[in-house]
Structures are given as C-alpha cells and as structure tokens.
Amino acid sequence: MTYVPAPDALIGKRFDVAVAKMLGVSRSQAADLIESGEVSVMGRTMDKSARLLVGDMVDIELREEKNAPEPVCDTMEIVYEDDDVVVVNKPVGVAAHASAGWTGPTVLGSLLARGVHITNLGAPGRQGIVSRLDVGTSGLMLVCKSDLAYKEMRRQFAHHEVKKTYTAVVQGNLRQDKATIEAPIGRDKVSDFRFTVTPSGKPAVTHWDVIERFGDATLVSVNLETGRTHQIRVHFSSIGHPLVGDPMYGANPKLSRELGLDRQWLNATMLDFRHPRTHVWQHVECGYPADLRHALDVLRQRKAAREAEAER
C-alpha cells in the first residue's frame, strides 16, 4: 500500500477528480478504483464526490492483475534519435504510457523493450514523456532520453514553443481557406470521457489551413496554440465539421464505413522544436499510415467520379 499526502493543489477537489490527477487516469477509471476500495483516504471508504481536506492521506493499493506482460509494438518507427531525445511515429492503437484499464502496447513500454534508454524523470510509468497523443491518433511523439532533455522539453511544451502540425480530414466543405477557432474546452457534464466547448472551460486556440477539398470532406493542416484534451476533435465538431471517422464528436458513420475508417482521420505529421542541448531548431515529419491513405484515395476517387459525371 502507498500513502500519499493530499497535494495542496487538490485540496477541496472532488475525490474522483483528485485521484484522476494523481494517477493519470480518467475520472471514470478513478471512480472505479474508489468504488473497489483500491483508493481510499486514511483507511476509510470515501464517496467519489467527497472533497479532499488538508492533512488527508490518500491510500493507494492497486490490485496487481496477473495478465500477460505488456505487448510490444514492433512496428513503431523511430523517426529521429540522439542521446537526448527520441521521436517515434506512433501507430493507432498504441497508448503513450500505461494507465489503469489499458492492456495494449505503449510508446514508453515499446521503447524500453527495444533497449532505448529513457530518463527516470517524470511520474512513475510516464518517465520521459512531456507530450502525449491519444490512442486513436497516429503520428509523431517525442520522448526524452536524458534528464537535461526532460527538463528543457517540458519547459518548451509548457510555454508552447514546440510547433506541432497535425493533418485532419473534416466532414463537409469548409467555407474559408484558413481560419482560427478560439473557444474554451472543458469536460462534458453528460459523458465523463468527452469534452466540449463551454464558457467554464480552459482557453483553447486552433489554427487551420485547407490543403485539399473533396466536396463532402476537407483535408486541413492544423496548428495548436494550446494542448487541451481532444482539442482538434472538439473544435471542429463545434463549428459543424467533425473529423471524419469520429462518431464520439458527431461524424457520419456511413461516410466512415465508405472510407474504411474505424477511428478519426487525424495524424501528427510534423514536429518543430529547439534541440534541448544545442538549441538548434529540429524539423521532423512523417507520412500517413495505410488506413488514412486509403481514406484519402477513396475521397479523391469519389470527387473525380462526381466531376466526370458533371461533365457529361
């Protein structure tokens, strides 16, 4: 059992919110841990909506699951590596790090299994990680190998000095060639795992530029000023153009099936950062995975067929 003093920043917070922050899990996962008795306060059962008080000691006794070892993703490509950082092209279906309830491969676990040295700095199970991608999002993700890199890259990400460029396909034909979405994002009150635009949310800014138009969908390049959870998905959904293949935020399931997609069309395509040791700008980029390329091919074929029909 691990006893952890209630962090000052979480005093007064709901217990499930505090546990989620402390363990790096979702609120629903935190609620399950509380209900099962694996997380309590000073040995007493506590309701998930109760508030943490000054002096509370959080008892953590996670049951060890006797499962097979974490699977390793052998297909995860290393796009850039030196003594300080490693940048991988994360496939869809791979989590950034282990978390409660996740039994699939992780970026961190797969790198360690390959013998890649990772700094010990960072929360247990999340060493070296300064920025994450969702399980359902593919593309570039940076992990720190040295202590120096972890401290400096954490600072760069915190101050929004790193430029992350995503590529997305959104439903419909965007009216403008480029624009900015500026709207606060917070947790959805109805579904704990969803997020939404809400006045009580945290500020979020998304810039986008059109790359290619297909009529019923648009390929865009996206840059973020902020890094809120599900930011790109939430922002485009809020303007009536959800990401293709993203039913959680309103995508048309019929179009998803026609394009052969079982996840949102979203890829972290480019990463620009100052090297933590030399401070020289580094540019890393990757292509699209097979499922996203296939969806683009189908969209182009559909557009060509419509244009040919119109000329007859």
MOHU-V28230 format. One record per pair of residues at least 24 apart in sequence whose C-alpha atoms are under 10 Angstrom apart, sorted by the first residue. I is the first residue (numbers start at 0). J is the second residue. D is the distance in Angstrom with one decimal. If there is no record, write none. Layout:
[[I,J,D] [I,J,D]]
//
This chain:
[[0,37,9.3] [0,38,9.6] [0,58,6.7] [0,59,5.7] [0,60,4.6] [0,61,7.9] [0,62,9.8] [1,38,9.6] [1,56,9.7] [1,57,8.1] [1,58,5.8] [1,59,5.0] [1,60,6.4] [1,61,9.1] [2,38,9.9] [2,39,9.7] [2,40,8.9] [2,41,8.2] [2,42,9.8] [2,55,9.9] [2,56,6.1] [2,57,5.6] [2,58,4.7] [2,59,6.3] [2,60,8.9] [3,40,9.4] [3,41,9.6] [3,55,8.6] [3,56,5.5] [3,57,5.1] [3,58,6.6] [3,59,7.7] [4,40,9.6] [4,41,9.7] [4,53,8.9] [4,54,6.9] [4,55,6.1] [4,56,4.5] [4,57,6.0] [4,58,8.9] [5,40,9.2] [5,51,7.1] [5,52,7.6] [5,53,7.1] [5,54,6.8] [5,55,5.6] [5,56,5.8] [5,57,6.3] [5,58,9.9] [6,51,9.3] [6,52,9.8] [6,53,8.7] [6,54,9.3] [6,55,9.1] [6,56,9.4] [6,57,9.6] [7,51,9.7] [7,52,9.4] [7,53,7.7] [7,54,9.5] [9,50,9.1] [9,51,7.1] [9,52,8.8] [9,53,9.4] [10,50,7.5] [10,51,5.2] [10,52,5.5] [10,53,6.2] [10,54,9.1] [10,55,8.9] [11,49,8.9] [11,50,5.2] [11,51,5.1] [11,52,6.1] [11,53,8.2] [12,48,8.7] [12,49,8.1] [12,50,5.3] [12,51,5.8] [12,52,8.6] [13,46,9.1] [13,47,6.7] [13,48,5.1] [13,49,5.5] [13,50,4.6] [13,51,6.6] [14,38,9.7] [14,39,9.1] [14,40,9.2] [14,45,7.9] [14,46,7.4] [14,47,5.1] [14,48,5.8] [14,49,5.6] [14,50,5.6] [14,51,6.1] [14,52,9.8] [14,57,9.7] [15,45,9.8] [15,46,8.5] [15,47,5.0] [15,48,6.7] [15,49,8.3] [15,50,9.0] [15,51,9.8] [16,47,8.3] [16,48,8.6] [16,50,9.4] [16,51,9.9] [17,47,9.5] [17,50,8.9] [17,51,7.8] [17,57,9.8] [18,47,9.2] [18,57,8.8] [18,59,9.5] [21,57,9.9] [21,122,9.5] [22,59,9.6] [22,98,8.0] [22,99,8.4] [22,122,9.0] [22,123,9.3] [22,124,9.9] [23,96,9.8] [23,97,9.4] [23,98,7.0] [23,99,8.5] [23,122,9.1] [23,124,9.8] [23,125,9.2] [24,97,9.6] [24,98,6.2] [24,99,6.4] [24,100,9.0] [25,98,9.2] [25,99,8.7] [25,191,8.1] [25,192,7.1] [26,191,6.8] [26,192,7.7] [27,190,9.5] [27,191,6.6] [27,192,7.4] [28,98,9.4] [28,99,6.9] [28,100,7.6] [28,192,9.8] [29,99,8.6] [31,99,9.9] [32,59,9.2] [32,60,9.4] [32,61,7.9] [32,62,9.7] [32,99,8.9] [33,59,9.6] [35,61,9.6] [35,62,9.8] [36,60,8.2] [36,61,8.9] [36,62,9.9] [37,61,5.2] [37,62,7.0] [61,99,9.2] [66,102,8.6] [67,102,9.0] [68,102,8.9] [68,103,9.8] [68,104,9.8] [69,97,8.8] [69,101,9.5] [69,102,6.6] [69,103,6.6] [69,104,6.1] [69,105,8.1] [69,108,7.4] [69,109,8.8] [69,112,9.8] [70,102,7.9] [70,103,6.1] [70,104,4.9] [70,105,8.0] [70,108,8.3] [70,109,7.9] [70,112,9.6] [71,103,8.3] [71,104,5.3] [71,105,7.3] [71,106,8.7] [71,107,9.7] [71,108,6.9] [71,109,4.9] [71,110,8.5] [71,111,9.4] [71,112,7.1] [71,113,8.8] [72,103,9.0] [72,104,5.9] [72,105,7.4] [72,106,7.9] [72,108,8.7] [72,109,5.7] [72,110,8.8] [72,112,9.3] [72,113,9.8] [73,104,9.6] [73,109,7.4] [73,110,9.4] [73,112,9.5] [73,113,8.7] [74,109,9.7] [75,105,10.0] [75,106,8.2] [75,109,8.1] [75,110,9.0] [75,138,10.0] [76,138,9.9] [76,139,9.6] [76,285,9.8] [77,110,9.2] [77,139,9.3] [77,140,9.8] [77,141,10.0] [78,139,8.2] [78,140,9.6] [78,141,9.8] [78,283,7.4] [78,284,7.9] [78,285,7.7] [79,139,9.9] [79,141,9.1] [79,281,9.8] [79,282,9.7] [79,283,7.3] [79,284,9.5] [80,115,9.8] [80,141,9.6] [80,142,9.6] [80,143,9.8] [80,144,9.2] [81,143,9.9] [81,144,8.5] [81,145,9.9] [82,116,8.9] [82,117,9.8] [82,143,9.1] [82,144,6.6] [82,145,7.0] [82,148,9.2] [82,276,9.8] [83,116,9.5] [83,117,8.9] [83,118,9.0] [83,142,8.9] [83,143,6.1] [83,144,4.9] [83,145,4.9] [83,146,8.1] [83,147,7.5] [83,148,5.6] [83,149,8.4] [83,274,8.6] [83,275,7.5] [83,276,7.7] [84,116,9.8] [84,117,8.7] [84,118,9.7] [84,127,9.0] [84,141,6.9] [84,142,5.9] [84,143,4.5] [84,144,5.1] [84,145,7.1] [84,147,9.9] [84,148,6.7] [84,149,8.5] [84,152,9.2] [84,274,8.5] [84,275,8.4] [84,276,9.9] [85,110,9.2] [85,115,8.8] [85,116,9.7] [85,117,9.1] [85,127,9.9] [85,140,8.4] [85,141,5.9] [85,142,5.4] [85,143,6.4] [85,144,6.9] [86,138,9.8] [86,139,6.4] [86,140,5.5] [86,141,4.4] [86,142,6.3] [86,143,8.7] [86,270,9.1] [86,283,8.1] [86,284,9.8] [87,138,7.7] [87,139,5.6] [87,140,5.5] [87,141,6.5] [87,142,8.1] [87,283,9.9] [87,285,9.4] [88,137,7.2] [88,138,4.8] [88,139,4.6] [88,140,6.6] [88,141,9.1] [88,266,9.7] [88,267,8.6] [88,268,8.9] [88,284,8.9] [88,285,7.0] [88,286,9.0] [88,287,9.8] [88,288,9.5] [89,132,8.3] [89,133,9.9] [89,134,9.0] [89,136,8.1] [89,137,5.3] [89,138,5.0] [89,139,6.1] [89,140,6.7] [89,141,9.8] [89,266,9.5] [89,267,9.0] [89,288,9.8] [90,134,8.4] [90,135,8.6] [90,136,7.6] [90,137,4.9] [90,138,6.7] [90,139,9.2] [90,266,9.6] [90,288,7.7] [91,132,9.6] [91,133,8.5] [91,134,6.0] [91,135,5.2] [91,136,5.6] [91,137,4.9] [91,138,8.2] [91,262,8.5] [91,263,9.9] [91,265,9.9] [91,266,9.3] [91,288,8.8] [91,290,9.8] [92,133,8.8] [92,134,5.1] [92,135,5.9] [92,136,8.0] [92,137,8.3] [92,262,9.7] [93,132,9.1] [93,133,8.3] [93,134,5.3] [93,135,7.8] [93,136,8.8] [93,137,8.5] [94,131,8.5] [94,132,7.5] [94,133,6.7] [94,134,4.7] [94,135,8.4] [94,136,9.3] [94,137,10.0] [95,125,8.2] [95,128,8.0] [95,130,8.7] [95,131,5.8] [95,132,6.4] [95,133,7.4] [95,134,7.3] [95,140,8.5] [95,142,9.6] [96,124,6.6] [96,125,5.9] [96,126,8.9] [96,128,8.3] [96,131,8.6] [96,132,9.9] [96,134,9.8] [97,123,9.8] [97,124,6.4] [97,125,7.6] [98,124,8.2] [98,125,9.3] [103,134,9.7] [104,134,9.8] [105,134,9.0] [106,131,9.6] [106,132,9.9] [106,140,8.7] [106,141,9.8] [106,142,8.7] [107,142,8.0] [110,142,9.4] [115,144,8.0] [116,143,9.1] [116,144,5.9] [116,145,8.3] [117,142,7.8] [117,143,6.3] [117,144,4.1] [117,145,6.7] [117,146,8.8] [117,149,9.6] [118,142,9.1] [118,143,6.4] [118,144,4.9] [118,145,5.0] [118,146,5.6] [118,147,9.0] [118,148,8.7] [118,149,7.4] [119,143,9.5] [119,144,8.6] [119,145,8.4] [119,146,7.5] [119,149,9.3] [120,144,9.4] [120,145,8.6] [120,146,6.5] [120,147,9.7] [120,148,10.0] [120,149,7.0] [120,150,8.5] [121,146,9.6] [121,149,8.1] [121,150,9.6] [121,153,10.0] [127,152,9.6] [127,153,9.3] [128,152,9.4] [128,153,8.5] [129,153,5.4] [129,154,9.0] [129,155,9.4] [129,156,7.2] [129,157,8.9] [130,156,7.3] [130,157,9.5] [130,226,9.0] [131,226,9.7] [131,228,9.7] [132,228,9.3] [132,229,9.5] [132,266,9.5] [132,267,8.3] [133,228,8.6] [133,229,8.1] [134,262,9.8] [135,245,9.7] [135,261,9.3] [135,262,6.2] [135,263,7.0] [135,264,9.2] [135,265,8.4] [135,266,9.5] [136,262,8.0] [136,263,7.3] [136,264,8.0] [136,265,5.8] [136,266,6.0] [136,267,7.6] [137,165,9.8] [137,263,9.7] [137,264,9.1] [137,265,6.9] [137,266,5.0] [137,267,6.3] [137,268,8.7] [137,287,8.4] [137,288,7.8] [137,291,9.7] [138,165,8.4] [138,166,9.6] [138,265,8.5] [138,266,5.1] [138,267,4.2] [138,268,5.8] [138,269,8.3] [138,270,9.7] [138,284,8.8] [138,285,7.1] [138,286,8.3] [138,287,7.9] [138,288,8.5] [139,163,8.8] [139,164,9.5] [139,165,9.3] [139,266,8.1] [139,267,5.3] [139,268,6.3] [139,269,6.9] [139,270,7.0] [139,283,8.1] [139,284,7.4] [139,285,7.2] [139,286,9.8] [140,267,7.9] [140,268,9.8] [140,269,9.7] [140,270,8.3] [141,270,8.7] [141,272,10.0] [143,275,9.6] [145,275,9.7] [145,276,10.0] [147,275,7.1] [147,276,7.5] [148,274,8.2] [148,275,5.2] [148,276,7.1] [149,275,8.4] [150,275,8.6] [151,273,9.4] [151,274,8.9] [151,275,5.6] [151,276,8.5] [151,278,9.9] [152,272,8.5] [152,273,8.5] [152,274,8.4] [152,275,6.4] [153,275,9.9] [154,275,9.9] [155,272,8.0] [155,273,8.3] [155,275,9.0] [156,225,9.6] [156,226,9.1] [156,272,9.2] [157,225,9.3] [157,226,9.3] [158,224,9.7] [158,225,9.4] [159,223,8.8] [159,224,6.6] [159,225,7.1] [159,226,8.6] [160,224,9.2] [160,271,8.9] [160,272,7.2] [160,273,8.3] [161,223,9.8] [161,224,9.5] [161,270,7.4] [161,271,5.9] [161,272,4.9] [161,273,7.6] [161,280,9.9] [162,222,7.3] [162,223,7.8] [162,224,8.5] [162,269,8.0] [162,270,5.9] [162,271,5.0] [162,272,6.6] [162,273,9.9] [162,282,9.5] [163,221,8.4] [163,222,6.2] [163,223,7.0] [163,224,9.2] [163,226,9.8] [163,267,7.1] [163,268,7.9] [163,269,6.0] [163,270,4.8] [163,271,6.6] [163,272,8.7] [163,283,9.9] [163,284,10.0] [164,206,9.9] [164,207,9.6] [164,220,6.8] [164,221,5.6] [164,222,5.0] [164,223,7.6] [164,266,8.7] [164,267,6.1] [164,268,5.8] [164,269,4.9] [164,270,6.3] [164,271,8.4] [164,284,9.1] [165,207,9.3] [165,219,8.3] [165,220,5.8] [165,221,5.0] [165,222,6.4] [165,223,8.6] [165,231,9.0] [165,265,6.9] [165,266,5.5] [165,267,4.3] [165,268,5.2] [165,269,6.8] [165,270,9.0] [166,207,9.3] [166,208,9.7] [166,209,9.8] [166,210,9.0] [166,218,7.2] [166,219,5.7] [166,220,4.7] [166,221,5.9] [166,222,8.9] [166,264,8.2] [166,265,5.8] [166,266,5.3] [166,267,6.4] [166,268,6.3] [166,269,8.9] [166,287,9.0] [167,207,9.6] [167,209,9.8] [167,210,9.7] [167,217,8.2] [167,218,5.8] [167,219,5.4] [167,220,6.6] [167,221,7.3] [167,231,8.7] [167,232,9.3] [167,235,9.9] [167,241,10.0] [167,242,6.9] [167,243,8.3] [167,263,8.4] [167,264,5.6] [167,265,4.5] [167,266,6.5] [167,267,8.9] [167,268,9.7] [167,291,9.6] [168,209,9.7] [168,210,9.7] [168,211,9.3] [168,212,9.5] [168,213,9.8] [168,216,6.5] [168,217,5.4] [168,218,4.4] [168,219,6.2] [168,220,9.0] [168,240,9.3] [168,241,8.7] [168,242,5.8] [168,243,5.9] [168,244,8.9] [168,263,8.4] [168,264,5.6] [168,265,6.9] [168,266,9.5] [168,291,9.3] [168,294,9.4] [168,295,8.7] [169,212,10.0] [169,215,8.9] [169,216,5.6] [169,217,5.4] [169,218,6.6] [169,219,7.6] [169,232,9.2] [169,235,7.4] [169,236,8.8] [169,239,9.4] [169,240,5.6] [169,241,5.5] [169,242,4.2] [169,243,5.2] [169,244,8.9] [169,245,9.5] [169,250,8.7] [169,263,9.3] [169,264,7.8] [169,265,9.2] [170,213,9.6] [170,214,9.1] [170,215,6.2] [170,216,4.4] [170,217,6.5] [170,218,9.1] [170,235,9.1] [170,236,9.2] [170,239,8.2] [170,240,5.0] [170,241,5.8] [170,242,6.0] [170,243,5.6] [170,244,9.1] [170,245,9.9] [170,249,9.7] [170,250,7.3] [170,251,8.2] [170,254,8.9] [171,212,9.1] [171,213,8.4] [171,214,6.6] [171,215,4.5] [171,216,4.4] [171,217,6.4] [171,239,8.4] [171,240,6.1] [171,241,8.6] [171,242,9.6] [171,243,9.3] [172,209,9.9] [172,211,10.0] [172,212,6.9] [172,213,7.5] [172,214,5.5] [172,215,5.9] [172,216,5.6] [172,217,5.7] [172,218,9.4] [172,240,8.3] [173,208,9.9] [173,209,8.1] [173,212,8.4] [173,214,9.0] [173,215,9.5] [173,216,8.1] [173,217,6.7] [173,218,9.5] [173,219,9.5] [173,238,9.7] [173,239,9.5] [173,240,7.7] [174,209,9.8] [175,207,9.7] [175,208,8.5] [175,209,8.0] [176,207,8.3] [176,208,5.9] [176,209,5.2] [176,210,8.4] [176,211,9.7] [176,212,9.8] [176,219,9.1] [177,206,7.6] [177,207,5.5] [177,208,4.2] [177,209,6.1] [177,210,9.6] [177,219,8.9] [177,220,9.3] [177,221,9.8] [178,205,8.6] [178,206,6.0] [178,207,5.7] [178,208,6.8] [178,209,9.2] [179,204,7.0] [179,205,5.6] [179,206,4.4] [179,207,6.3] [179,208,9.0] [179,221,9.6] [179,222,9.5] [179,223,9.7] [179,234,9.9] [180,204,5.8] [180,205,5.1] [180,206,6.4] [180,207,8.2] [180,223,9.8] [180,231,9.5] [180,234,6.7] [180,235,8.2] [180,237,9.2] [180,238,8.5] [181,205,6.4] [181,206,8.6] [181,224,9.7] [181,234,8.2] [182,230,9.8] [182,233,9.7] [182,234,7.4] [182,237,9.0] [183,227,9.2] [183,230,9.5] [183,234,9.2] [184,227,7.2] [184,228,8.4] [184,229,9.0] [184,230,7.4] [184,233,7.8] [184,234,8.4] [185,227,8.6] [185,228,8.8] [185,230,9.8] [185,233,9.8] [186,228,9.1] [192,247,9.8] [193,228,9.2] [193,229,8.2] [193,233,8.9] [193,247,7.8] [193,248,8.4] [194,227,9.4] [194,228,7.5] [194,229,6.9] [194,230,8.3] [194,232,9.2] [194,233,6.7] [194,234,9.9] [194,247,9.9] [194,248,9.0] [195,228,9.9] [195,229,8.9] [195,230,8.9] [195,232,9.4] [195,233,5.9] [195,234,8.2] [195,236,9.0] [195,237,7.9] [195,248,9.1] [196,230,9.4] [196,233,7.0] [196,234,7.4] [196,236,9.4] [196,237,6.9] [200,227,9.9] [201,225,9.5] [201,227,7.9] [202,226,9.7] [202,227,8.5] [203,227,6.7] [203,228,10.0] [203,230,7.4] [203,231,9.7] [203,234,8.7] [204,230,8.5] [204,231,9.4] [204,234,8.7] [205,230,7.8] [205,231,7.1] [205,234,7.4] [205,235,9.1] [206,231,9.5] [207,231,9.8] [207,235,9.9] [211,299,9.7] [212,298,9.3] [212,299,9.1] [212,302,9.0] [213,295,9.2] [213,298,6.3] [213,299,6.6] [213,300,9.4] [213,301,8.0] [213,302,5.7] [213,303,9.0] [214,298,8.9] [214,299,9.8] [214,301,9.3] [214,302,7.0] [214,305,9.5] [215,254,9.3] [215,298,8.5] [215,301,9.5] [215,302,8.6] [216,240,8.7] [216,241,9.9] [216,242,9.1] [216,243,7.8] [216,254,9.7] [216,295,9.9] [216,298,7.9] [216,302,9.9] [217,242,9.4] [217,243,9.3] [217,298,9.5] [218,242,9.8] [218,264,9.4] [218,265,9.9] [218,295,8.7] [219,265,9.8] [220,266,9.8] [220,267,9.8] [220,268,9.0] [221,265,9.8] [221,266,9.9] [221,267,9.2] [221,268,9.7] [222,267,9.9] [222,269,9.9] [231,265,8.8] [232,263,8.5] [232,264,9.9] [232,265,8.8] [243,294,9.5] [244,294,9.9] [254,298,10.0] [255,294,8.8] [256,294,9.9] [257,294,8.5] [257,297,8.2] [257,298,9.4] [258,290,8.9] [258,291,8.9] [258,293,7.3] [258,294,4.8] [258,295,8.0] [258,296,8.8] [258,297,6.2] [258,298,7.5] [259,290,7.3] [259,291,8.9] [259,293,7.6] [259,294,6.5] [259,297,8.9] [260,290,6.8] [260,291,7.7] [260,293,8.9] [260,294,7.0] [261,290,8.9] [262,290,9.3] [262,291,9.5] [263,291,9.1] [264,290,8.8] [264,291,6.3] [264,292,9.7] [264,294,8.4] [264,295,9.6] [265,291,8.2] [266,291,8.5]]
//
